[in-house]
Amino acid sequence: MTFEELKLAEPLLRAVTAEGYTIPTPIQVQAIPPAMEGRDVLGCAQTGTGKTAAFALPILQRLSVGRPVPPAQGRPIRALILTPTRELASQIAESFQAYGRFTKLSWAVIFGGVGQNAQEQTLRRGVDVLVATPGRLLDLMNQGFVSYKALEVFVLDEADRMLDMGFIHDVKRVIAKLPTKRQTLFFSATMPPEIQQLSRGILTNPAKVEVVPQSTTAETVDQRMYFVEREQKRHLLVHLMGDAGISRALVFTRTKHGANRVTKQLVAARISAEAIHGNKSQNARERALDAFKDGSCRVLVATDIAARGIDIDGITHVINFDLPNIPESYVHRIGRTGRAGASGTALSFCDGEERAYLKDIERTIRRQVPVVADHPFRPGSPGAAVSSPDPAGPDREGQRSSRGGQRRSGGGQRSGESRGGGAQAHGPRGGGRGGRGQSRSGGGGGRQSQGHRSSESRGSSAAAPAPAQPAARPPPVRTAPKWL
């Protein structure tokens, strides 16, 4: 089937063709016809399946065909799209811009994290299509800037993600203010009981469409797996980024703090990197995306939620710094590279606690991910035993890498202290830290340095030659404990 067979209006067909699309995706084939008939739609589909066009094209067709164009000022909101994240809201607005470029409709996007003055002005002027996140929309509603008197279509996108992020109550407050006579398009990747209950309450005789979660990976993506201890992951990442062929990499971490730590490690190693997650301001997130798009930033470090809606061409590598615990997320992640027939590479790091995740992933994609056995940070290798320099400084994970430490010839553990002569020696962390890693000689013998876990450092002044090996001591006499 082609887009012409979906009976889209000529301006929409022209825009779709200009975007380079000729064949609709399965979700578009199933959802567009009933949506164009004015029916409610219940769609089960993940991000990346073409879902945005599945509701954007019918909305644009409904609002533009056979209806007089409203005045430029004071346009009523005729369609509302509610979505969980700022990035996804921006991506949806860009899709309306692309598909509706040859229509006379207007659209806008509002979200939190930025000042609301510009958004207030936009709402006063009026828009046909409003894309919004729940929190900021509720704020503007409570201040009287939003009116739904002319609303015709409501879209709830990523409903299950709304639930995961704690927005479901805000969503219900918004829905309570909408007119009952409307068309509703409801999309969710999964259908937990609470989402099913919500869909039954707002949909009327919906057309049910479903796209089975993708369980196969593209043949154009070269997948590789690295077994590595958790505390060595960042060192492995810096090592791999030494390959100039990794020109634009999207790195996935499990947590926001993990994204920050990885970004600091890369920047300290003089690798341009930006982090994007929910704790970042909207301006910071937009700057990071713009830098990644124009190539001034080589690495974008993101969490799964923040990365939803990011669709950037030319990503050469996807790196799973942390393996996802949901197998479909792995498929979705690595699908960010190797798009439109281009080749791409997906590198994944797996520590001991993530082996179960790997089994689930390989069971889902029905293939084994090739393992790279020859790398300097594989478990049991010298590179894994001795921590490489950490320019970002120690943190909770980095400290574990040297715990139990590499005792040099004089027991100079971690601090880099040499046993003989009291002179400072460079340890595994690239040099002792000032006086901490230096023995203090004075009088007849040296005192133990701070932070030192080994036995007492013994030595004469720096100018004296190293003492001869001491004679063997007799074994200690066993005595009874003091309390006996």
DALIN-V444796 format. One record per backbone hydrogen bond with DSSP energy under -0.5 kcal/mol. CO is the residue of the C=O (numbers start at 1). NH is the residue of the N-H. E is the energy in kcal/mol with one decimal. If there is no record, write none. Layout:
# DALIN-V444796
<<CO,NH,E> <CO,NH,E>>
This chain:
# DALIN-V444796
<<2,6,-0.5> <3,6,-0.9> <3,8,-0.8> <4,7,-1.6> <9,13,-2.4> <10,14,-2.5> <11,15,-1.7> <12,16,-2.7> <13,17,-2.5> <14,18,-2.0> <15,19,-1.4> <16,21,-2.1> <17,20,-1.6> <22,3,-1.2> <22,24,-0.5> <25,29,-2.4> <26,30,-2.0> <27,31,-2.4> <28,32,-2.0> <30,34,-0.6> <31,35,-1.8> <32,36,-2.5> <33,37,-1.2> <34,39,-2.1> <35,38,-1.2> <40,207,-2.9> <41,43,-0.6> <41,186,-3.1> <42,209,-2.6> <43,45,-0.7> <43,188,-2.0> <44,211,-2.7> <46,49,-1.2> <50,54,-1.1> <51,55,-1.1> <52,55,-0.8> <52,56,-2.8> <53,57,-1.8> <55,59,-1.5> <56,60,-2.6> <57,61,-2.4> <58,62,-2.5> <59,63,-2.6> <60,64,-1.3> <61,65,-2.1> <64,67,-0.5> <72,75,-0.6> <75,127,-0.8> <76,78,-0.6> <78,152,-2.7> <78,153,-1.9> <79,130,-2.7> <80,82,-0.5> <80,155,-2.9> <81,83,-0.5> <81,132,-2.6> <82,157,-2.7> <85,89,-2.1> <86,90,-2.5> <87,91,-2.4> <88,92,-2.4> <89,93,-2.3> <90,94,-2.1> <91,95,-1.8> <92,96,-2.2> <93,97,-2.1> <94,98,-2.2> <95,99,-3.1> <96,100,-2.3> <98,101,-0.7> <100,103,-1.8> <106,128,-0.8> <106,129,-1.8> <108,131,-2.8> <110,133,-1.2> <113,282,-0.7> <113,283,-0.5> <116,120,-2.5> <117,121,-2.1> <118,122,-2.0> <119,123,-2.2> <120,124,-2.1> <121,125,-2.1> <122,126,-1.9> <125,74,-1.9> <125,75,-1.5> <128,78,-2.0> <128,79,-1.7> <129,108,-1.9> <130,81,-2.8> <131,110,-2.4> <132,83,-2.3> <133,137,-1.7> <134,138,-2.4> <135,139,-1.9> <136,140,-2.4> <137,141,-2.4> <138,142,-2.7> <139,143,-1.2> <140,145,-2.5> <140,146,-0.5> <141,144,-1.6> <147,77,-0.6> <148,151,-1.6> <152,183,-2.7> <153,80,-2.4> <154,185,-2.6> <155,82,-3.0> <155,157,-0.7> <156,187,-2.8> <158,162,-1.8> <159,163,-1.6> <160,164,-2.2> <161,165,-2.2> <162,167,-2.9> <162,168,-0.7> <163,166,-1.2> <167,171,-2.5> <168,172,-2.0> <169,173,-1.7> <170,174,-2.1> <171,175,-2.6> <172,176,-1.9> <173,177,-0.6> <174,177,-1.5> <175,178,-1.5> <180,182,-1.2> <183,154,-3.0> <184,41,-1.8> <184,186,-0.5> <185,156,-2.4> <186,43,-3.4> <187,159,-2.2> <188,45,-1.0> <192,195,-0.6> <192,196,-2.3> <193,197,-2.4> <194,198,-2.0> <195,199,-2.5> <196,200,-2.1> <197,201,-1.3> <198,202,-1.0> <199,202,-0.6> <199,203,-1.7> <203,205,-0.5> <204,40,-0.6> <206,208,-0.6> <207,42,-2.5> <207,209,-0.6> <209,44,-2.1> <210,212,-0.5> <218,221,-1.4> <220,222,-0.6> <220,344,-2.1> <221,223,-0.7> <222,346,-2.9> <224,348,-2.0> <225,372,-3.1> <226,228,-0.5> <226,350,-2.9> <229,232,-1.5> <230,233,-1.4> <232,236,-2.2> <233,237,-2.4> <234,238,-2.2> <235,239,-2.1> <236,240,-2.6> <237,241,-2.1> <239,242,-1.2> <240,243,-2.1> <242,244,-0.7> <243,246,-1.9> <245,247,-1.6> <248,316,-1.4> <248,317,-1.8> <249,251,-0.6> <249,300,-2.4> <250,319,-2.6> <251,302,-3.0> <252,321,-1.2> <252,322,-1.4> <255,259,-1.6> <256,260,-2.0> <257,261,-2.4> <258,262,-2.4> <259,263,-2.2> <260,264,-2.4> <261,265,-2.1> <262,266,-2.2> <263,267,-2.7> <264,268,-2.5> <265,269,-1.2> <266,271,-2.4> <267,270,-1.9> <270,272,-0.5> <272,298,-0.6> <272,299,-1.6> <274,301,-3.1> <276,303,-1.0> <277,280,-1.7> <281,285,-2.3> <282,286,-2.6> <283,287,-2.4> <284,288,-2.2> <285,289,-2.3> <286,290,-2.6> <287,291,-2.5> <288,292,-2.1> <289,293,-2.5> <290,294,-2.5> <291,295,-0.6> <291,296,-0.9> <291,297,-2.0> <298,249,-2.4> <299,274,-2.0> <299,301,-0.5> <300,251,-2.7> <300,302,-0.5> <301,276,-2.5> <302,253,-2.1> <303,307,-1.9> <304,308,-0.7> <305,308,-1.0> <307,310,-2.2> <309,311,-0.6> <312,315,-0.6> <314,316,-0.7> <315,338,-0.6> <316,345,-1.8> <317,250,-2.4> <318,320,-0.5> <318,347,-2.6> <319,252,-2.7> <319,321,-1.4> <320,349,-2.6> <325,327,-0.6> <326,329,-1.3> <326,330,-0.9> <327,330,-0.7> <327,331,-1.4> <328,332,-2.4> <329,333,-2.9> <330,334,-2.4> <331,335,-1.0> <333,336,-2.0> <334,337,-1.4> <338,341,-0.5> <339,342,-2.2> <343,338,-0.6> <344,222,-3.0> <345,318,-2.4> <345,347,-0.5> <346,224,-2.4> <347,320,-3.0> <348,226,-3.0> <350,228,-1.9> <351,354,-1.6> <352,355,-0.9> <354,358,-2.0> <355,359,-2.0> <356,360,-1.9> <357,361,-2.4> <358,362,-2.7> <359,363,-2.1> <360,364,-2.0> <361,365,-2.7> <362,366,-0.8> <362,367,-1.3> <368,370,-0.5> <370,225,-2.6> <371,373,-0.9> <373,375,-1.2> <375,378,-1.5> <377,229,-0.6> <378,381,-2.3> <381,384,-0.6> <381,385,-1.5> <382,386,-2.2> <385,387,-0.6> <389,391,-0.7> <390,393,-2.0> <395,399,-2.7> <396,400,-0.7> <397,400,-0.5> <397,401,-0.8> <398,401,-0.6> <398,402,-0.7> <399,402,-0.7> <399,403,-0.5> <400,403,-0.5> <402,405,-1.9> <405,407,-0.9> <406,408,-0.6> <408,411,-2.4> <411,413,-2.6> <412,416,-0.9> <413,415,-3.6> <416,425,-1.6> <420,423,-0.6> <423,418,-0.9> <427,430,-1.7> <432,434,-1.1> <433,436,-2.0> <434,437,-0.7> <435,438,-1.2> <439,441,-0.7> <440,447,-2.0> <442,445,-1.1> <445,442,-0.7> <447,440,-0.8> <449,452,-1.2> <461,464,-0.8> <476,478,-0.5> <481,484,-1.6>>
